[in-house]
C-alpha cells in the first residue's frame, strides 16, 4: 500500500496536499478506498461553502456502504473533481492523483501541522 510522504493524513483516512499557496487537494487514502470496495458515487454539495476541520463536506458511496467525508482543515471548498461525476472508480484506481475529490482554500496553512505524517498514519492503520 502506498502513502506518499508529501501528503498529510487524518485519522478519518483523508489526505491533503498543498497545491499552491493556500490551495490544497483532498481525497481519501488507498487504505480507505480498499476498505470501502468499489466506489460507485461521490457527492459533494459544499462547493463555495466555508467549513471547519472535521465537518462533513460530502459522501462517498461504495457497493455496500455510504461514508461521510471529513474536511482535514478549516477553509472554503472551491472545486469538486468533475472527473468523478462519470468515473467515481478513479478513486479506487488512483486515489492520490486522478481520484482527488475536492480543492479547498485553507484558512490557515499551519492547520496541517496537527495532521498525521505518512509514518504515523501507517502505524494508525497497522501497516
N, CA, C and O atoms as a Tinker XYZ file with bonds, in Angstrom:
   508  protein
     1  N      0.838000   -1.179000    0.000000    73     2
     2  CA     0.000000    0.000000    0.000000    64     1     3
     3  C      0.883000    1.243000    0.000000    63     2     4     5
     4  O      1.955000    1.263000    0.605000    81     3
     5  N      0.422000    2.252000   -0.674000    73     3     6
     6  CA     1.201000    3.471000   -0.855000    64     5     7
     7  C      0.635000    4.618000   -0.008000    63     6     8     9
     8  O     -0.575000    4.839000    0.030000    81     7
     9  N      1.542000    5.348000    0.672000    73     7    10
    10  CA     1.177000    6.522000    1.451000    64     9    11
    11  C      2.247000    7.585000    1.215000    63    10    12    13
    12  O      3.218000    7.669000    1.968000    81    11
    13  N      2.069000    8.405000    0.159000    73    11    14
    14  CA     3.096000    9.386000   -0.201000    64    13    15
    15  C      3.494000   10.279000    0.974000    63    14    16    17
    16  O      2.642000   10.770000    1.715000    81    15
    17  N      4.789000   10.478000    1.130000    73    15    18
    18  CA     5.308000   11.235000    2.274000    64    17    19
    19  C      5.029000   12.737000    2.172000    63    18    20    21
    20  O      5.090000   13.439000    3.181000    81    19
    21  N      4.725000   13.241000    0.975000    73    19    22
    22  CA     4.453000   14.681000    0.848000    64    21    23
    23  C      3.028000   15.051000    1.261000    63    22    24    25
    24  O      2.683000   16.232000    1.304000    81    23
    25  N      2.209000   14.059000    1.562000    73    23    26
    26  CA     0.826000   14.300000    1.980000    64    25    27
    27  C      0.718000   14.308000    3.493000    63    26    28    29
    28  O      1.576000   13.771000    4.193000    81    27
    29  N     -0.349000   14.927000    3.989000    73    27    30
    30  CA    -0.727000   14.836000    5.401000    64    29    31
    31  C     -2.016000   14.021000    5.449000    63    30    32    33
    32  O     -2.782000   14.002000    4.486000    81    31
    33  N     -2.248000   13.353000    6.569000    73    31    34
    34  CA    -3.355000   12.412000    6.685000    64    33    35
    35  C     -4.182000   12.690000    7.935000    63    34    36    37
    36  O     -3.695000   13.264000    8.908000    81    35
    37  N     -5.462000   12.263000    7.885000    73    35    38
    38  CA    -6.331000   12.385000    9.057000    64    37    39
    39  C     -6.616000   10.994000    9.607000    63    38    40    41
    40  O     -6.424000    9.989000    8.922000    81    39
    41  N     -7.075000   10.953000   10.852000    73    39    42
    42  CA    -7.459000    9.677000   11.451000    64    41    43
    43  C     -8.705000    9.105000   10.756000    63    42    44    45
    44  O     -9.011000    7.922000   10.904000    81    43
    45  N     -9.414000    9.939000   10.006000    73    43    46
    46  CA   -10.602000    9.508000    9.261000    64    45    47
    47  C    -10.268000    9.063000    7.838000    63    46    48    49
    48  O    -11.170000    8.808000    7.041000    81    47
    49  N     -8.967000    8.968000    7.514000    73    47    50
    50  CA    -8.469000    8.413000    6.254000    64    49    51
    51  C     -8.583000    9.340000    5.044000    63    50    52    53
    52  O     -8.651000    8.877000    3.906000    81    51
    53  N     -8.604000   10.650000    5.297000    73    51    54
    54  CA    -8.469000   11.600000    4.202000    64    53    55
    55  C     -7.009000   12.020000    4.104000    63    54    56    57
    56  O     -6.262000   11.943000    5.080000    81    55
    57  N     -6.613000   12.463000    2.917000    73    55    58
    58  CA    -5.285000   13.050000    2.734000    64    57    59
    59  C     -5.463000   14.472000    2.218000    63    58    60    61
    60  O     -6.504000   14.826000    1.665000    81    59
    61  N     -4.424000   15.277000    2.411000    73    59    62
    62  CA    -4.433000   16.655000    1.930000    64    61    63
    63  C     -3.043000   16.990000    1.403000    63    62    64    65
    64  O     -2.028000   16.579000    1.965000    81    63
    65  N     -3.025000   17.743000    0.318000    73    63    66
    66  CA    -1.760000   18.140000   -0.306000    64    65    67
    67  C     -1.876000   19.591000   -0.755000    63    66    68    69
    68  O     -2.803000   19.957000   -1.478000    81    67
    69  N     -0.920000   20.417000   -0.316000    73    67    70
    70  CA    -0.875000   21.810000   -0.770000    64    69    71
    71  C     -0.506000   21.814000   -2.253000    63    70    72    73
    72  O      0.479000   21.199000   -2.662000    81    71
    73  N     -1.306000   22.511000   -3.041000    73    71    74
    74  CA    -1.047000   22.636000   -4.474000    64    73    75
    75  C     -0.238000   23.894000   -4.760000    63    74    76    77
    76  O      0.809000   23.854000   -5.407000    81    75
    77  N     -0.758000   25.013000   -4.257000    73    75    78
    78  CA    -0.102000   26.304000   -4.493000    64    77    79
    79  C     -0.639000   27.299000   -3.477000    63    78    80    81
    80  O     -1.853000   27.442000   -3.330000    81    79
    81  N      0.244000   27.982000   -2.783000    73    79    82
    82  CA    -0.191000   28.959000   -1.783000    64    81    83
    83  C     -0.991000   28.288000   -0.690000    63    82    84    85
    84  O     -0.481000   27.435000    0.038000    81    83
    85  N     -2.265000   28.682000   -0.578000    73    83    86
    86  CA    -3.127000   28.084000    0.443000    64    85    87
    87  C     -4.194000   27.179000   -0.167000    63    86    88    89
    88  O     -5.176000   26.850000    0.498000    81    87
    89  N     -4.013000   26.769000   -1.429000    73    87    90
    90  CA    -4.955000   25.872000   -2.096000    64    89    91
    91  C     -4.456000   24.433000   -1.965000    63    90    92    93
    92  O     -3.293000   24.130000   -2.234000    81    91
    93  N     -5.365000   23.563000   -1.547000    73    91    94
    94  CA    -4.995000   22.166000   -1.321000    64    93    95
    95  C     -6.007000   21.230000   -1.972000    63    94    96    97
    96  O     -7.183000   21.561000   -2.117000    81    95
    97  N     -5.516000   20.045000   -2.364000    73    95    98
    98  CA    -6.370000   18.955000   -2.839000    64    97    99
    99  C     -6.617000   18.010000   -1.675000    63    98   100   101
   100  O     -5.755000   17.818000   -0.817000    81    99
   101  N     -7.810000   17.423000   -1.661000    73    99   102
   102  CA    -8.175000   16.457000   -0.628000    64   101   103
   103  C     -8.763000   15.225000   -1.294000    63   102   104   105
   104  O     -9.484000   15.319000   -2.288000    81   103
   105  N     -8.445000   14.079000   -0.730000    73   103   106
   106  CA    -9.012000   12.822000   -1.207000    64   105   107
   107  C     -9.020000   11.819000   -0.074000    63   106   108   109
   108  O     -8.791000   12.174000    1.082000    81   107
   109  N     -9.287000   10.557000   -0.408000    73   107   110
   110  CA    -9.209000    9.505000    0.606000    64   109   111
   111  C     -7.998000    8.625000    0.306000    63   110   112   113
   112  O     -7.528000    8.557000   -0.830000    81   111
   113  N     -7.510000    7.963000    1.330000    73   111   114
   114  CA    -6.292000    7.180000    1.196000    64   113   115
   115  C     -6.533000    5.857000    0.467000    63   114   116   117
   116  O     -7.665000    5.404000    0.301000    81   115
   117  N     -5.433000    5.265000    0.045000    73   115   118
   118  CA    -5.501000    3.948000   -0.588000    64   117   119
   119  C     -6.120000    2.934000    0.373000    63   118   120   121
   120  O     -6.889000    2.068000   -0.043000    81   119
   121  N     -5.785000    3.041000    1.650000    73   119   122
   122  CA    -6.373000    2.163000    2.660000    64   121   123
   123  C     -7.897000    2.326000    2.694000    63   122   124   125
   124  O     -8.629000    1.337000    2.690000    81   123
   125  N     -8.368000    3.569000    2.727000    73   123   126
   126  CA    -9.809000    3.847000    2.807000    64   125   127
   127  C    -10.555000    3.301000    1.593000    63   126   128   129
   128  O    -11.608000    2.680000    1.742000    81   127
   129  N    -10.022000    3.527000    0.399000    73   127   130
   130  CA   -10.725000    3.045000   -0.790000    64   129   131
   131  C    -10.756000    1.519000   -0.799000    63   130   132   133
   132  O    -11.725000    0.919000   -1.266000    81   131
   133  N     -9.697000    0.889000   -0.283000    73   131   134
   134  CA    -9.674000   -0.568000   -0.203000    64   133   135
   135  C    -10.714000   -1.110000    0.767000    63   134   136   137
   136  O    -11.338000   -2.140000    0.510000    81   135
   137  N    -10.897000   -0.410000    1.884000    73   135   138
   138  CA   -11.895000   -0.805000    2.873000    64   137   139
   139  C    -13.315000   -0.616000    2.332000    63   138   140   141
   140  O    -14.200000   -1.427000    2.607000    81   139
   141  N    -13.528000    0.452000    1.563000    73   139   142
   142  CA   -14.855000    0.722000    1.010000    64   141   143
   143  C    -15.228000   -0.259000   -0.096000    63   142   144   145
   144  O    -16.390000   -0.644000   -0.224000    81   143
   145  N    -14.254000   -0.657000   -0.885000    73   143   146
   146  CA   -14.541000   -1.504000   -2.044000    64   145   147
   147  C    -14.860000   -0.647000   -3.255000    63   146   148   149
   148  O    -14.428000    0.503000   -3.335000    81   147
   149  N    -15.604000   -1.191000   -4.190000    73   147   150
   150  CA   -15.892000   -0.495000   -5.449000    64   149   151
   151  C    -16.735000    0.752000   -5.215000    63   150   152   153
   152  O    -17.879000    0.669000   -4.767000    81   151
   153  N    -16.157000    1.903000   -5.522000    73   151   154
   154  CA   -16.839000    3.185000   -5.333000    64   153   155
   155  C    -17.719000    3.465000   -6.542000    63   154   156   157
   156  O    -17.276000    3.387000   -7.688000    81   155
   157  N    -18.983000    3.796000   -6.259000    73   155   158
   158  CA   -19.957000    3.982000   -7.340000    64   157   159
   159  C    -20.488000    5.411000   -7.440000    63   158   160   161
   160  O    -21.090000    5.774000   -8.451000    81   159
   161  N    -20.273000    6.232000   -6.399000    73   159   162
   162  CA   -20.825000    7.584000   -6.429000    64   161   163
   163  C    -20.122000    8.448000   -5.389000    63   162   164   165
   164  O    -19.825000    7.990000   -4.285000    81   163
   165  N    -19.862000    9.693000   -5.748000    73   163   166
   166  CA   -19.305000   10.675000   -4.814000    64   165   167
   167  C    -20.194000   11.908000   -4.877000    63   166   168   169
   168  O    -20.493000   12.414000   -5.959000    81   167
   169  N    -20.616000   12.388000   -3.707000    73   167   170
   170  CA   -21.481000   13.573000   -3.657000    64   169   171
   171  C    -20.833000   14.652000   -2.803000    63   170   172   173
   172  O    -20.503000   14.431000   -1.638000    81   171
   173  N    -20.658000   15.820000   -3.406000    73   171   174
   174  CA   -20.134000   16.982000   -2.700000    64   173   175
   175  C    -21.029000   18.161000   -3.061000    63   174   176   177
   176  O    -21.018000   18.640000   -4.195000    81   175
   177  N    -21.801000   18.620000   -2.084000    73   175   178
   178  CA   -22.706000   19.754000   -2.308000    64   177   179
   179  C    -22.256000   20.985000   -1.529000    63   178   180   181
   180  O    -23.045000   21.898000   -1.283000    81   179
   181  N    -20.987000   21.000000   -1.143000    73   179   182
   182  CA   -20.475000   22.081000   -0.303000    64   181   183
   183  C    -19.551000   23.050000   -1.037000    63   182   184   185
   184  O    -18.928000   23.902000   -0.403000    81   183
   185  N    -19.449000   22.935000   -2.367000    73   183   186
   186  CA   -18.585000   23.859000   -3.113000    64   185   187
   187  C    -19.079000   25.285000   -2.876000    63   186   188   189
   188  O    -20.270000   25.577000   -2.991000    81   187
   189  N    -18.131000   26.164000   -2.542000    73   187   190
   190  CA   -18.469000   27.556000   -2.248000    64   189   191
   191  C    -18.698000   27.812000   -0.770000    63   190   192   193
   192  O    -18.822000   28.966000   -0.359000    81   191
   193  N    -18.758000   26.761000    0.039000    73   191   194
   194  CA   -19.017000   26.917000    1.469000    64   193   195
   195  C    -17.725000   26.920000    2.274000    63   194   196   197
   196  O    -16.738000   26.281000    1.908000    81   195
   197  N    -17.758000   27.667000    3.397000    73   195   198
   198  CA   -16.659000   27.633000    4.363000    64   197   199
   199  C    -17.044000   26.647000    5.450000    63   198   200   201
   200  O    -18.132000   26.721000    6.020000    81   199
   201  N    -16.129000   25.716000    5.729000    73   199   202
   202  CA   -16.372000   24.693000    6.736000    64   201   203
   203  C    -15.193000   24.618000    7.696000    63   202   204   205
   204  O    -14.084000   25.050000    7.384000    81   203
   205  N    -15.459000   24.064000    8.859000    73   203   206
   206  CA   -14.406000   23.871000    9.857000    64   205   207
   207  C    -13.818000   22.469000    9.708000    63   206   208   209
   208  O    -14.455000   21.573000    9.154000    81   207
   209  N    -12.615000   22.294000   10.202000    73   207   210
   210  CA   -11.970000   20.983000   10.209000    64   209   211
   211  C    -12.900000   19.974000   10.873000    63   210   212   213
   212  O    -13.569000   20.277000   11.861000    81   211
   213  N    -12.927000   18.776000   10.312000    73   211   214
   214  CA   -13.712000   17.639000   10.786000    64   213   215
   215  C    -15.199000   17.736000   10.471000    63   214   216   217
   216  O    -15.959000   16.842000   10.843000    81   215
   217  N    -15.640000   18.811000    9.785000    73   215   218
   218  CA   -17.022000   18.859000    9.322000    64   217   219
   219  C    -17.152000   17.993000    8.079000    63   218   220   221
   220  O    -16.185000   17.801000    7.343000    81   219
   221  N    -18.351000   17.473000    7.849000    73   219   222
   222  CA   -18.626000   16.647000    6.674000    64   221   223
   223  C    -18.728000   17.554000    5.447000    63   222   224   225
   224  O    -19.497000   18.515000    5.436000    81   223
   225  N    -17.936000   17.234000    4.409000    73   223   226
   226  CA   -18.006000   18.015000    3.173000    64   225   227
   227  C    -18.668000   17.251000    2.041000    63   226   228   229
   228  O    -18.935000   17.826000    0.986000    81   227
   229  N    -18.936000   15.974000    2.235000    73   227   230
   230  CA   -19.570000   15.172000    1.199000    64   229   231
   231  C    -19.710000   13.733000    1.652000    63   230   232   233
   232  O    -19.424000   13.390000    2.799000    81   231
   233  N    -20.160000   12.894000    0.719000    73   231   234
   234  CA   -20.289000   11.464000    0.994000    64   233   235
   235  C    -19.703000   10.676000   -0.168000    63   234   236   237
   236  O    -19.616000   11.155000   -1.298000    81   235
   237  N    -19.310000    9.461000    0.149000    73   235   238
   238  CA   -18.779000    8.553000   -0.854000    64   237   239
   239  C    -19.553000    7.244000   -0.719000    63   238   240   241
   240  O    -19.700000    6.699000    0.374000    81   239
   241  N    -20.039000    6.759000   -1.851000    73   239   242
   242  CA   -20.870000    5.559000   -1.840000    64   241   243
   243  C    -20.150000    4.426000   -2.550000    63   242   244   245
   244  O    -19.699000    4.563000   -3.687000    81   243
   245  N    -20.054000    3.315000   -1.857000    73   243   246
   246  CA   -19.497000    2.102000   -2.438000    64   245   247
   247  C    -20.641000    1.109000   -2.588000    63   246   248   249
   248  O    -21.767000    1.392000   -2.177000    81   247
   249  N    -20.364000   -0.047000   -3.171000    73   247   250
   250  CA   -21.406000   -1.032000   -3.426000    64   249   251
   251  C    -22.164000   -1.385000   -2.146000    63   250   252   253
   252  O    -23.382000   -1.557000   -2.182000    81   251
   253  N    -21.459000   -1.495000   -1.012000    73   251   254
   254  CA   -22.090000   -1.980000    0.211000    64   253   255
   255  C    -22.302000   -0.932000    1.296000    63   254   256   257
   256  O    -22.927000   -1.236000    2.312000    81   255
   257  N    -21.803000    0.293000    1.117000    73   255   258
   258  CA   -21.880000    1.267000    2.206000    64   257   259
   259  C    -21.803000    2.699000    1.691000    63   258   260   261
   260  O    -21.402000    2.939000    0.552000    81   259
   261  N    -22.187000    3.640000    2.534000    73   259   262
   262  CA   -22.015000    5.069000    2.274000    64   261   263
   263  C    -21.234000    5.640000    3.454000    63   262   264   265
   264  O    -21.557000    5.357000    4.607000    81   263
   265  N    -20.216000    6.436000    3.173000    73   263   266
   266  CA   -19.396000    7.034000    4.228000    64   265   267
   267  C    -19.327000    8.540000    4.062000    63   266   268   269
   268  O    -19.317000    9.059000    2.946000    81   267
   269  N    -19.280000    9.236000    5.192000    73   267   270
   270  CA   -19.082000   10.679000    5.179000    64   269   271
   271  C    -17.626000   10.993000    4.873000    63   270   272   273
   272  O    -16.730000   10.203000    5.167000    81   271
   273  N    -17.408000   12.155000    4.279000    73   271   274
   274  CA   -16.071000   12.683000    4.009000    64   273   275
   275  C    -15.860000   13.878000    4.924000    63   274   276   277
   276  O    -16.688000   14.789000    4.961000    81   275
   277  N    -14.746000   13.878000    5.669000    73   275   278
   278  CA   -14.480000   14.912000    6.657000    64   277   279
   279  C    -13.352000   15.831000    6.204000    63   278   280   281
   280  O    -12.322000   15.371000    5.712000    81   279
   281  N    -13.556000   17.122000    6.373000    73   279   282
   282  CA   -12.569000   18.121000    5.985000    64   281   283
   283  C    -11.374000   18.082000    6.943000    63   282   284   285
   284  O    -11.564000   18.090000    8.159000    81   283
   285  N    -10.146000   18.040000    6.414000    73   283   286
   286  CA    -8.970000   17.961000    7.285000    64   285   287
   287  C     -8.553000   19.280000    7.935000    63   286   288   289
   288  O     -7.781000   19.275000    8.894000    81   287
   289  N     -9.051000   20.406000    7.429000    73   287   290
   290  CA    -8.653000   21.719000    7.956000    64   289   291
   291  C     -9.761000   22.732000    7.672000    63   290   292   293
   292  O    -10.632000   22.492000    6.837000    81   291
   293  N     -9.721000   23.856000    8.368000    73   291   294
   294  CA   -10.691000   24.932000    8.134000    64   293   295
   295  C    -10.460000   25.553000    6.768000    63   294   296   297
   296  O     -9.317000   25.732000    6.346000    81   295
   297  N    -11.552000   25.884000    6.071000    73   295   298
   298  CA   -11.396000   26.582000    4.801000    64   297   299
   299  C    -12.631000   26.527000    3.939000    63   298   300   301
   300  O    -13.698000   26.085000    4.365000    81   299
   301  N    -12.457000   26.991000    2.704000    73   299   302
   302  CA   -13.562000   27.103000    1.748000    64   301   303
   303  C    -13.380000   26.075000    0.637000    63   302   304   305
   304  O    -12.307000   25.974000    0.040000    81   303
   305  N    -14.432000   25.320000    0.368000    73   303   306
   306  CA   -14.421000   24.348000   -0.728000    64   305   307
   307  C    -14.546000   25.135000   -2.032000    63   306   308   309
   308  O    -15.505000   25.884000   -2.216000    81   307
   309  N    -13.576000   24.967000   -2.940000    73   307   310
   310  CA   -13.604000   25.767000   -4.164000    64   309   311
   311  C    -13.824000   24.932000   -5.431000    63   310   312   313
   312  O    -14.159000   25.484000   -6.480000    81   311
   313  N    -13.642000   23.619000   -5.345000    73   311   314
   314  CA   -13.802000   22.814000   -6.565000    64   313   315
   315  C    -14.053000   21.353000   -6.217000    63   314   316   317
   316  O    -13.488000   20.818000   -5.264000    81   315
   317  N    -14.916000   20.720000   -7.016000    73   315   318
   318  CA   -15.143000   19.277000   -6.955000    64   317   319
   319  C    -14.518000   18.675000   -8.201000    63   318   320   321
   320  O    -14.623000   19.250000   -9.285000    81   319
   321  N    -13.875000   17.538000   -8.064000    73   319   322
   322  CA   -13.248000   16.860000   -9.202000    64   321   323
   323  C    -14.343000   16.315000  -10.124000    63   322   324   325
   324  O    -14.935000   15.272000   -9.847000    81   323
   325  N    -14.605000   17.025000  -11.216000    73   323   326
   326  CA   -15.686000   16.661000  -12.132000    64   325   327
   327  C    -15.485000   15.295000  -12.789000    63   326   328   329
   328  O    -16.454000   14.670000  -13.219000    81   327
   329  N    -14.262000   14.835000  -12.868000    73   327   330
   330  CA   -13.973000   13.515000  -13.414000    64   329   331
   331  C    -14.744000   12.428000  -12.653000    63   330   332   333
   332  O    -15.121000   11.406000  -13.225000    81   331
   333  N    -14.969000   12.664000  -11.364000    73   331   334
   334  CA   -15.644000   11.672000  -10.526000    64   333   335
   335  C    -17.147000   11.575000  -10.800000    63   334   336   337
   336  O    -17.790000   10.606000  -10.397000    81   335
   337  N    -17.711000   12.581000  -11.487000    73   335   338
   338  CA   -19.135000   12.526000  -11.858000    64   337   339
   339  C    -19.429000   11.275000  -12.672000    63   338   340   341
   340  O    -20.387000   10.551000  -12.397000    81   339
   341  N    -18.598000   11.029000  -13.675000    73   339   342
   342  CA   -18.804000    9.889000  -14.570000    64   341   343
   343  C    -17.911000    8.703000  -14.248000    63   342   344   345
   344  O    -18.196000    7.579000  -14.662000    81   343
   345  N    -16.834000    8.944000  -13.512000    73   343   346
   346  CA   -15.874000    7.875000  -13.225000    64   345   347
   347  C    -15.466000    7.855000  -11.752000    63   346   348   349
   348  O    -14.300000    8.088000  -11.434000    81   347
   349  N    -16.416000    7.578000  -10.847000    73   347   350
   350  CA   -16.062000    7.554000   -9.424000    64   349   351
   351  C    -15.033000    6.474000   -9.091000    63   350   352   353
   352  O    -14.353000    6.548000   -8.067000    81   351
   353  N    -14.926000    5.477000   -9.960000    73   351   354
   354  CA   -13.946000    4.399000   -9.739000    64   353   355
   355  C    -12.504000    4.896000   -9.818000    63   354   356   357
   356  O    -11.583000    4.169000   -9.445000    81   355
   357  N    -12.291000    6.141000  -10.305000    73   355   358
   358  CA   -10.939000    6.715000  -10.318000    64   357   359
   359  C    -10.346000    6.737000   -8.911000    63   358   360   361
   360  O     -9.128000    6.665000   -8.746000    81   359
   361  N    -11.212000    6.836000   -7.896000    73   359   362
   362  CA   -10.723000    6.823000   -6.517000    64   361   363
   363  C    -10.115000    5.461000   -6.198000    63   362   364   365
   364  O     -9.094000    5.386000   -5.514000    81   363
   365  N    -10.731000    4.384000   -6.686000    73   363   366
   366  CA   -10.174000    3.046000   -6.479000    64   365   367
   367  C     -8.877000    2.865000   -7.269000    63   366   368   369
   368  O     -7.923000    2.259000   -6.781000    81   367
   369  N     -8.854000    3.389000   -8.477000    73   367   370
   370  CA    -7.713000    3.182000   -9.377000    64   369   371
   371  C     -6.510000    4.038000   -9.006000    63   370   372   373
   372  O     -5.373000    3.580000   -9.116000    81   371
   373  N     -6.741000    5.269000   -8.570000    73   371   374
   374  CA    -5.648000    6.221000   -8.362000    64   373   375
   375  C     -6.051000    7.261000   -7.305000    63   374   376   377
   376  O     -6.297000    8.419000   -7.645000    81   375
   377  N     -6.121000    6.859000   -6.033000    73   375   378
   378  CA    -6.662000    7.762000   -5.011000    64   377   379
   379  C     -5.865000    9.039000   -4.773000    63   378   380   381
   380  O     -6.400000   10.004000   -4.227000    81   379
   381  N     -4.586000    9.062000   -5.176000    73   379   382
   382  CA    -3.757000   10.233000   -4.897000    64   381   383
   383  C     -3.573000   11.185000   -6.075000    63   382   384   385
   384  O     -3.067000   12.292000   -5.893000    81   383
   385  N     -3.968000   10.783000   -7.264000    73   383   386
   386  CA    -3.805000   11.666000   -8.426000    64   385   387
   387  C     -5.164000   11.952000   -9.058000    63   386   388   389
   388  O     -5.832000   12.910000   -8.667000    81   387
   389  N     -5.586000   11.140000  -10.029000    73   387   390
   390  CA    -6.867000   11.378000  -10.706000    64   389   391
   391  C     -8.060000   11.270000   -9.765000    63   390   392   393
   392  O     -9.117000   11.837000  -10.042000    81   391
   393  N     -7.906000   10.548000   -8.655000    73   391   394
   394  CA    -9.015000   10.313000   -7.734000    64   393   395
   395  C     -9.167000   11.328000   -6.614000    63   394   396   397
   396  O     -9.882000   11.062000   -5.648000    81   395
   397  N     -8.511000   12.494000   -6.713000    73   395   398
   398  CA    -8.734000   13.536000   -5.700000    64   397   399
   399  C    -10.206000   13.932000   -5.720000    63   398   400   401
   400  O    -10.875000   13.780000   -6.742000    81   399
   401  N    -10.715000   14.440000   -4.595000    73   399   402
   402  CA   -12.148000   14.721000   -4.504000    64   401   403
   403  C    -12.466000   16.210000   -4.568000    63   402   404   405
   404  O    -13.319000   16.625000   -5.354000    81   403
   405  N    -11.796000   17.016000   -3.755000    73   403   406
   406  CA   -12.061000   18.464000   -3.759000    64   405   407
   407  C    -10.760000   19.252000   -3.700000    63   406   408   409
   408  O     -9.695000   18.732000   -3.365000    81   407
   409  N    -10.895000   20.534000   -4.043000    73   407   410
   410  CA    -9.856000   21.520000   -3.762000    64   409   411
   411  C    -10.467000   22.510000   -2.779000    63   410   412   413
   412  O    -11.664000   22.798000   -2.817000    81   411
   413  N     -9.618000   23.019000   -1.902000    73   411   414
   414  CA   -10.082000   23.997000   -0.925000    64   413   415
   415  C     -9.041000   25.085000   -0.728000    63   414   416   417
   416  O     -7.852000   24.887000   -0.979000    81   415
   417  N     -9.517000   26.247000   -0.272000    73   415   418
   418  CA    -8.629000   27.327000    0.174000    64   417   419
   419  C     -8.533000   27.191000    1.680000    63   418   420   421
   420  O     -9.529000   27.310000    2.394000    81   419
   421  N     -7.324000   26.942000    2.152000    73   419   422
   422  CA    -7.119000   26.802000    3.585000    64   421   423
   423  C     -7.194000   28.153000    4.276000    63   422   424   425
   424  O     -6.662000   29.147000    3.782000    81   423
   425  N     -7.856000   28.181000    5.419000    73   423   426
   426  CA    -7.905000   29.395000    6.218000    64   425   427
   427  C     -6.522000   29.683000    6.797000    63   426   428   429
   428  O     -6.083000   30.832000    6.844000    81   427
   429  N     -5.835000   28.612000    7.241000    73   427   430
   430  CA    -4.513000   28.744000    7.852000    64   429   431
   431  C     -3.707000   27.489000    7.527000    63   430   432   433
   432  O     -4.019000   26.402000    8.013000    81   431
   433  N     -2.671000   27.642000    6.705000    73   431   434
   434  CA    -1.855000   26.502000    6.272000    64   433   435
   435  C     -1.232000   25.773000    7.466000    63   434   436   437
   436  O     -0.965000   24.574000    7.387000    81   435
   437  N     -1.002000   26.485000    8.563000    73   435   438
   438  CA    -0.395000   25.836000    9.729000    64   437   439
   439  C     -1.326000   24.805000   10.365000    63   438   440   441
   440  O     -0.877000   24.018000   11.198000    81   439
   441  N     -2.611000   24.786000    9.999000    73   439   442
   442  CA    -3.525000   23.736000   10.476000    64   441   443
   443  C     -3.000000   22.351000   10.117000    63   442   444   445
   444  O     -3.268000   21.381000   10.825000    81   443
   445  N     -2.256000   22.257000    9.023000    73   443   446
   446  CA    -1.749000   20.964000    8.574000    64   445   447
   447  C     -0.714000   20.391000    9.530000    63   446   448   449
   448  O     -0.456000   19.188000    9.519000    81   447
   449  N     -0.120000   21.244000   10.355000    73   447   450
   450  CA     0.882000   20.773000   11.316000    64   449   451
   451  C      0.310000   19.776000   12.318000    63   450   452   453
   452  O      1.043000   18.956000   12.870000    81   451
   453  N     -0.995000   19.847000   12.552000    73   451   454
   454  CA    -1.623000   18.952000   13.531000    64   453   455
   455  C     -2.058000   17.617000   12.912000    63   454   456   457
   456  O     -2.539000   16.736000   13.625000    81   455
   457  N     -1.896000   17.462000   11.598000    73   455   458
   458  CA    -2.290000   16.219000   10.927000    64   457   459
   459  C     -1.163000   15.193000   10.976000    63   458   460   461
   460  O     -0.046000   15.501000   11.389000    81   459
   461  N     -1.467000   13.984000   10.554000    73   459   462
   462  CA    -0.516000   12.876000   10.613000    64   461   463
   463  C      0.415000   12.878000    9.407000    63   462   464   465
   464  O     -0.004000   13.188000    8.292000    81   463
   465  N      1.687000   12.529000    9.636000    73   463   466
   466  CA     2.577000   12.289000    8.504000    64   465   467
   467  C      2.385000   10.840000    8.052000    63   466   468   469
   468  O      1.658000   10.087000    8.700000    81   467
   469  N      3.018000   10.446000    6.964000    73   467   470
   470  CA     2.776000    9.120000    6.397000    64   469   471
   471  C      3.169000    8.003000    7.358000    63   470   472   473
   472  O      2.474000    6.989000    7.429000    81   471
   473  N      4.254000    8.163000    8.093000    73   471   474
   474  CA     4.687000    7.113000    9.022000    64   473   475
   475  C      3.695000    6.939000   10.169000    63   474   476   477
   476  O      3.378000    5.813000   10.554000    81   475
   477  N      3.209000    8.044000   10.712000    73   475   478
   478  CA     2.230000    7.978000   11.804000    64   477   479
   479  C      0.920000    7.385000   11.307000    63   478   480   481
   480  O      0.277000    6.607000   12.012000    81   479
   481  N      0.522000    7.758000   10.078000    73   479   482
   482  CA    -0.711000    7.200000    9.511000    64   481   483
   483  C     -0.578000    5.686000    9.322000    63   482   484   485
   484  O     -1.510000    4.939000    9.623000    81   483
   485  N      0.560000    5.238000    8.832000    73   483   486
   486  CA     0.789000    3.793000    8.643000    64   485   487
   487  C      0.634000    3.049000    9.961000    63   486   488   489
   488  O      0.042000    1.970000   10.001000    81   487
   489  N      1.163000    3.618000   11.039000    73   487   490
   490  CA     1.023000    2.990000   12.360000    64   489   491
   491  C     -0.442000    2.948000   12.781000    63   490   492   493
   492  O     -0.895000    1.960000   13.359000    81   491
   493  N     -1.187000    4.022000   12.494000    73   491   494
   494  CA    -2.606000    4.093000   12.848000    64   493   495
   495  C     -3.395000    2.931000   12.225000    63   494   496   497
   496  O     -4.281000    2.360000   12.861000    81   495
   497  N     -3.062000    2.593000   10.978000    73   495   498
   498  CA    -3.816000    1.532000   10.291000    64   497   499
   499  C     -3.138000    0.165000   10.396000    63   498   500   501
   500  O     -3.584000   -0.805000    9.785000    81   499
   501  N     -2.058000    0.098000   11.175000    73   499   502
   502  CA    -1.396000   -1.183000   11.396000    64   501   503
   503  C     -0.505000   -1.647000   10.269000    63   502   504   505
   504  O     -0.349000   -2.849000   10.058000    81   503
   505  N      0.088000   -0.703000    9.534000    73   503   506
   506  CA     0.995000   -1.052000    8.429000    64   505   507
   507  C      2.434000   -1.030000    8.879000    63   506   508
   508  O      3.334000   -1.297000    8.082000    81   507
